[in-house]
């Protein structure tokens, strides 16, 4: 795979992960009642679910950053870089739009 193509795919992966993290952070803030900081009554389940989603999204951002670093510093592309990434790169699902 061409180096510039891998670089673009990894950049887009990071951007999608950051967007997901941002959305999860907003959802968490809504669940805990920000701006007051006081959780909604009976909202413990919502807070827990939002917190778990935020953790998953943050891990995805960390993974995307690590993949970019590995590629740029060690010339190691992610093993899971495959056809789905190529399809997206070819314009089937532009960044910021859903696939389904």
N, C-alpha and C positions, 0 to 999 in steps of 0.2 A: 504494500500500500504506500502511496506517495506520502512523503513526510509532511507536506503542507496540508494534505487532506486529514491526516491523523491529528495534526495540531488544531485544525478547525473543529473536528469532531470533539476533541477533548475540551476545547473552549466552550462549545455549545453544551456539553454535558455539565460543565461547571455552572454555566449560566442557568440551566434548568434546575440544577440542585439548589442554587441560591434563591431562585424564585420560589421553589417549593419550601425552603426554609423560611423565607419571608412570610409566605402564606400561613405556614404552621405557627409562626410567632404571633401573627395577628389573631389566629384562632385561639391560641393559648391566652392571649391578653383578654379576648372576649370572654373566655371561659372563667377567668379569675376575676372578672369585673373591673378591669382597668378602665378608666383612670382611678377609680376609688380604691382599688387594691383589695376590696372586700369581695370574697367569692360569693356567687349566687347561692342562696339556700338550696340545699339538695343538689348542688352542682359538683360534688366530689368526683363523680364518674366522668363528667365532662372535662374537668381539670386533668384527671388522670389520662384520659384518652388524648387530649390535646398535648399534654406533656410527652407522652410516648411518641406521638407523631412528630413533635418538634425534635426529639432525640434522634429518630430515624432520619429526618431531613438533615439534621446537622451531621450525622455520620455520612450521609451521601455527599455533602459538601466536602467533608474531610477526605473522603475517598477520591473525589474528583480532583482535588488539589494534589493529593499524593500521586495520582495517575499522571497529571500534567508534569509534576516535578520529575517523576521517574522517566518520562519521555524526554523532557528537555535536558536533564542532567546526565542520564544514563543511556538514552536512546532505546528505552524499553517501552514498547506499546502494550496496553492492557490486553490480556488474553481474551477478554470478552468483546473486543472490538470486532464487530462482524457485520452481517448483512443488514440488520436493523439500523445500524448507524449509517451505513452507506445509503440505504433507502431514504432516510431522513435528510441526509446531505444532498441528495438529488432532488429534493423539494417536495416529497410526498406529504410531509407534515412540517411546514415551516415553524421555526422557533416561535413559541408563544401561542401556537394553535394546537388544539387537541387532535388526536388521531382517531378518535372514535366517538 
